[in-house]
Amino acid sequence: MINRKNISPIRIALVQTDLYWKDKIANMAMLEEKILGFDQQVDLIVLPEMFSTGFTMDAKEVAEPMNLHTTKWMKQMASQTQSIITGSIIINDKGKFFNRLLWVSPDGIMDWYDKRHLFRMANEDEFFDMGKERKVFHCKGWNIMPQVCYDLRFPVWSRNKVINKELEYDLIFYVASWPSPRISAWDILLKARAVENQAYALGVNRIGEDGNSVPYSGHSGAYNFKGETLSFSADKEEILFVDLDYESLMQYREKFPAWMDADQFELK
């Protein structure tokens, strides 16, 4: 059993990048060069939403089953770097299409989270199936909740529940293709998720322009449990390296236990 009082800090790499439109080979080659060029060891590498193709509704054209090219590439990168690697891709799972975030460990063990809230303004709900299960992953004793892009607008789905007199997760992160015209909402909501859940919150967004002429301006960032900015990058190619401290999180929760007064409810 993990001693929750002696958990070490965690180092995370947030990869903010442009993407090649529906070109998996080019995207994996570009990302591999960036990842293998890190000048420091990290525990977790976070890539944007649909990092192998860009945010496209052409699911039938570019989807792949589990354990094929992109999944194998992620396992290779995790093994070579000895880091967990995560990001979402388009998966064909028995004829159903999912915007699926994969969580791949250096030992080859893999888990995933399917995007819950599908962006109807781009007709994502017409081409993809909705995820039905919240997930909490683990790294060095940390409890980590994954989310994908549009999920950020729905705080009930990301609510930090109290389980066995402890909050369910310590860190929540979002991988995204969040367009420039609505980037102020992204900035505001990331901080809000951190404050209301008394947890660290990270967001990784892409830059550039996709094949549908939609512009993206990054704004990847890391925020602490008080909504304070730990790291931030605007519209440029950049790797953000972020160190998160567990002890300061626990001290804050103990000093300001607002979580103990939270309303209790169940999701349906």
C-alpha positions as CSV (number, residue, x, y, z in Angstrom):
1,M,0.0,0.0,0.0
2,I,1.3,3.5,-0.9
3,N,2.1,5.7,2.0
4,R,0.2,8.9,1.0
5,K,2.3,10.9,3.4
6,N,5.6,10.3,1.7
7,I,4.9,10.8,-2.0
8,S,7.7,12.4,-4.0
9,P,7.4,15.3,-6.4
10,I,6.5,14.6,-10.0
11,R,8.0,16.1,-13.2
12,I,5.9,16.5,-16.2
13,A,6.6,17.5,-19.8
14,L,3.8,19.4,-21.7
15,V,4.3,19.2,-25.4
16,Q,2.8,22.2,-27.2
17,T,3.2,21.8,-30.9
18,D,1.7,22.3,-34.4
19,L,0.5,19.1,-36.1
20,Y,0.5,17.7,-39.6
21,W,-3.0,17.3,-41.0
22,K,-4.0,13.7,-41.0
23,D,-0.4,12.5,-41.4
24,K,0.4,10.0,-38.6
25,I,3.9,9.2,-39.9
26,A,4.9,12.9,-40.0
27,N,3.4,13.6,-36.6
28,M,5.0,10.6,-34.9
29,A,8.4,11.4,-36.4
30,M,8.1,15.1,-35.3
31,L,7.0,14.2,-31.8
32,E,9.7,11.5,-31.5
33,E,12.4,14.0,-32.3
34,K,11.1,16.4,-29.6
35,I,10.7,13.7,-27.0
36,L,14.1,12.1,-27.5
37,G,15.6,15.6,-27.4
38,F,14.5,16.2,-23.8
39,D,17.5,17.3,-21.7
40,Q,16.0,15.9,-18.5
41,Q,14.2,12.9,-17.2
42,V,10.5,13.3,-16.7
43,D,7.8,11.1,-15.1
44,L,5.0,11.9,-17.5
45,I,4.8,13.2,-21.1
46,V,1.5,14.9,-22.2
47,L,0.7,15.3,-25.9
48,P,-2.3,17.2,-27.4
49,E,-5.7,15.9,-28.4
50,M,-5.7,13.8,-31.6
51,F,-1.9,14.3,-31.7
52,S,-1.4,11.8,-34.6
53,T,-3.9,13.4,-37.0
54,G,-5.1,16.8,-35.8
55,F,-8.8,17.3,-34.8
56,T,-10.7,15.7,-37.6
57,M,-14.1,14.2,-38.0
58,D,-12.9,11.8,-40.7
59,A,-12.9,9.0,-38.2
60,K,-13.4,6.2,-40.7
61,E,-10.5,7.4,-42.8
62,V,-7.8,7.8,-40.1
63,A,-8.9,5.6,-37.2
64,E,-6.9,2.6,-36.2
65,P,-7.6,-0.3,-33.8
66,M,-5.9,-0.7,-30.5
67,N,-2.4,-2.1,-30.5
68,L,-1.6,-0.9,-34.0
69,H,0.9,1.8,-35.3
70,T,0.3,4.7,-32.9
71,T,-0.2,2.6,-29.9
72,K,3.0,0.6,-30.6
73,W,4.8,3.9,-31.1
74,M,3.6,5.2,-27.7
75,K,4.8,2.0,-26.1
76,Q,8.2,2.4,-27.8
77,M,8.5,6.0,-26.6
78,A,7.5,5.1,-23.1
79,S,10.1,2.3,-23.0
80,Q,12.9,4.4,-24.4
81,T,12.3,7.4,-22.2
82,Q,11.2,5.4,-19.1
83,S,8.3,7.9,-18.8
84,I,4.6,7.5,-18.9
85,I,3.3,9.0,-22.2
86,T,-0.3,10.1,-22.8
87,G,-2.4,11.9,-25.4
88,S,-5.6,11.1,-27.4
89,I,-5.9,9.5,-30.8
90,I,-8.8,8.2,-33.0
91,I,-9.6,4.5,-32.2
92,N,-11.9,2.1,-34.0
93,D,-13.1,-0.3,-31.2
94,K,-15.2,-3.0,-32.8
95,G,-16.8,-0.6,-35.3
96,K,-17.3,2.2,-32.8
97,F,-15.1,5.3,-33.0
98,F,-13.7,7.0,-29.9
99,N,-11.6,10.1,-29.2
100,R,-9.5,7.9,-26.8
101,L,-6.8,9.2,-24.5
102,L,-4.1,6.5,-24.0
103,W,-2.0,6.2,-20.9
104,V,1.1,4.1,-21.6
105,S,3.6,3.1,-19.0
106,P,7.3,2.2,-19.6
107,D,6.5,-1.5,-18.8
108,G,4.0,-1.6,-21.7
109,I,0.9,-1.6,-19.5
110,M,-1.8,0.6,-21.1
111,D,-5.0,2.2,-19.9
112,W,-7.3,4.7,-21.5
113,Y,-10.1,7.2,-21.1
114,D,-12.7,7.9,-23.8
115,K,-13.8,11.6,-24.2
116,R,-17.1,12.1,-22.5
117,H,-18.3,15.4,-24.0
118,L,-18.3,15.4,-27.8
119,F,-18.0,18.8,-29.4
120,R,-21.3,19.1,-31.2
121,M,-20.4,22.4,-32.8
122,A,-18.0,20.5,-35.0
123,N,-20.4,17.5,-35.2
124,E,-18.1,15.3,-33.1
125,D,-21.1,13.7,-31.6
126,E,-22.2,12.4,-35.1
127,F,-18.9,10.6,-35.8
128,F,-17.7,9.4,-32.4
129,D,-19.2,7.4,-29.5
130,M,-19.3,9.1,-26.0
131,G,-17.1,7.8,-23.2
132,K,-19.1,6.5,-20.2
133,E,-16.4,6.0,-17.5
134,R,-14.4,8.4,-15.4
135,K,-10.8,7.2,-14.9
136,V,-8.1,7.9,-12.4
137,F,-4.5,6.9,-13.3
138,H,-1.5,6.6,-11.1
139,C,2.1,7.7,-11.3
140,K,4.6,7.6,-8.4
141,G,1.8,7.5,-5.9
142,W,-0.1,10.4,-7.4
143,N,-3.8,10.0,-8.4
144,I,-4.3,11.6,-11.8
145,M,-7.6,12.3,-13.6
146,P,-7.5,12.5,-17.5
147,Q,-9.9,14.7,-19.5
148,V,-10.1,15.7,-23.1
149,C,-10.7,19.2,-24.4
150,Y,-14.5,20.0,-24.4
151,D,-14.7,18.1,-21.0
152,L,-13.3,21.2,-19.5
153,R,-16.6,23.0,-19.8
154,F,-18.4,20.5,-17.6
155,P,-17.3,20.7,-13.9
156,V,-19.6,18.0,-12.6
157,W,-17.8,15.3,-14.7
158,S,-14.4,16.4,-13.2
159,R,-15.7,16.9,-9.6
160,N,-13.1,15.7,-7.1
161,K,-15.1,13.2,-5.0
162,V,-14.4,12.4,-1.4
163,I,-13.5,8.7,-1.1
164,N,-12.5,7.1,2.2
165,K,-12.1,10.6,3.7
166,E,-9.7,11.6,0.9
167,L,-10.1,13.5,-2.3
168,E,-10.1,11.2,-5.3
169,Y,-7.3,12.8,-7.3
170,D,-4.3,15.1,-6.9
171,L,-3.9,16.3,-10.4
172,I,-6.3,16.8,-13.3
173,F,-5.1,17.3,-16.9
174,Y,-6.7,18.2,-20.2
175,V,-5.4,17.4,-23.7
176,A,-6.9,19.7,-26.3
177,S,-7.4,21.2,-29.7
178,W,-9.0,24.4,-28.4
179,P,-9.3,27.1,-31.0
180,S,-8.0,30.6,-30.7
181,P,-11.4,32.4,-30.8
182,R,-12.3,30.8,-27.4
183,I,-8.9,30.7,-25.8
184,S,-9.9,33.0,-22.9
185,A,-12.5,30.4,-21.8
186,W,-9.7,27.8,-21.7
187,D,-7.5,30.0,-19.5
188,I,-10.4,30.7,-17.1
189,L,-11.7,27.2,-16.8
190,L,-8.3,25.5,-16.2
191,K,-7.8,27.8,-13.2
192,A,-11.4,27.1,-12.0
193,R,-10.9,23.4,-12.2
194,A,-7.8,23.7,-10.0
195,V,-9.5,25.9,-7.4
196,E,-12.8,24.1,-7.1
197,N,-11.2,20.6,-6.9
198,Q,-8.2,21.7,-4.7
199,A,-5.9,19.9,-7.1
200,Y,-3.2,20.8,-9.6
201,A,-4.6,21.4,-13.1
202,L,-2.7,21.1,-16.4
203,G,-3.7,21.8,-20.0
204,V,-1.9,20.9,-23.2
205,N,-3.2,22.6,-26.3
206,R,-1.8,22.6,-29.9
207,I,-0.8,25.6,-32.0
208,G,-0.9,26.3,-35.8
209,E,-3.8,25.9,-38.2
210,D,-5.5,22.7,-39.1
211,G,-6.8,21.4,-42.4
212,N,-10.1,23.1,-41.8
213,S,-8.4,26.5,-41.4
214,V,-9.1,26.5,-37.7
215,P,-6.4,28.4,-35.8
216,Y,-4.9,27.4,-32.4
217,S,-2.8,29.5,-30.1
218,G,-1.5,27.1,-27.4
219,H,-1.9,28.6,-23.9
220,S,-0.7,25.3,-22.4
221,G,-0.2,25.7,-18.7
222,A,0.1,24.4,-15.2
223,Y,-1.8,25.7,-12.2
224,N,-1.6,24.9,-8.6
225,F,-4.5,24.2,-6.2
226,K,-5.0,28.0,-5.6
227,G,-5.3,28.7,-9.3
228,E,-1.8,30.3,-9.4
229,T,0.2,29.9,-12.6
230,L,3.2,27.6,-12.4
231,S,4.0,27.6,-16.1
232,F,2.5,28.9,-19.3
233,S,3.2,29.2,-23.0
234,A,1.4,31.2,-25.6
235,D,1.5,30.8,-29.4
236,K,4.8,29.0,-30.0
237,E,6.4,25.5,-30.2
238,E,7.5,24.8,-26.7
239,I,8.0,22.0,-24.2
240,L,7.0,23.0,-20.7
241,F,8.7,21.1,-17.9
242,V,6.7,21.3,-14.6
243,D,7.6,20.1,-11.2
244,L,4.6,19.4,-8.9
245,D,5.0,19.1,-5.1
246,Y,2.7,16.7,-3.2
247,E,3.5,17.9,0.3
248,S,2.4,21.5,-0.4
249,L,-0.9,20.2,-1.9
250,M,-1.6,18.2,1.3
251,Q,-0.7,21.0,3.6
252,Y,-3.1,23.3,1.7
253,R,-6.0,20.8,1.8
254,E,-5.4,20.4,5.6
255,K,-5.2,24.2,6.2
256,F,-8.2,25.0,4.0
257,P,-10.4,21.9,4.0
258,A,-13.2,23.3,1.8
259,W,-13.5,19.9,0.2
260,M,-15.1,18.6,3.5
261,D,-18.1,20.9,2.9
262,A,-18.7,19.8,-0.7
263,D,-22.1,18.7,-1.8
264,Q,-22.4,14.9,-2.3
265,F,-24.1,13.6,-5.4
266,E,-23.8,10.8,-7.9
267,L,-23.4,11.0,-11.7
268,K,-25.9,9.1,-13.9
